[in-house]
Amino acid sequence: MPNNKIAVIGDKDSVLAFKAIGVDVFNAKSYFDARETLIKLAREYSIIFVTEDIAETMTDTLARYKARPYPVVIPLPSVKGSSGFGMKGLSADVEKAIGSDILFNNNQKLKS
């Protein structure tokens, strides 16, 4: 089981601020960089944040970790803003876990 280390993967501008609060940051310039970094980090980190723009390109890899307790892989907005990818995934996970959408009602549900 990984220790309590936290990492963030994304473009340089999006991840740099996390370094100031003690999070290990990893710059990924491409899908391949991000994928390889995630696979390596999964062995030693408990929580790994991935910027949404990168996470959207590697849904197959993220799905592999979704079924496991560790690491927890969480998409977060980049400096470009949010695409809604992270909230869509969170909403789907909550609905699957409890059988009901408690995050959004029908009027506020994110567009697919």
Secondary structure as GFF3:
##gff-version 3
##sequence-region A 1 112
A	DSSP	beta_strand	6	10	.	.	.	ID=ss1
A	DSSP	alpha_helix	12	19	.	.	.	ID=ss2
A	DSSP	beta_strand	24	27	.	.	.	ID=ss3
A	DSSP	alpha_helix	31	41	.	.	.	ID=ss4
A	DSSP	beta_strand	47	51	.	.	.	ID=ss5
A	DSSP	alpha_helix	52	55	.	.	.	ID=ss6
A	DSSP	three_ten_helix	56	58	.	.	.	ID=ss7
A	DSSP	alpha_helix	59	66	.	.	.	ID=ss8
A	DSSP	beta_strand	72	76	.	.	.	ID=ss9
A	DSSP	alpha_helix	85	98	.	.	.	ID=ss10
###
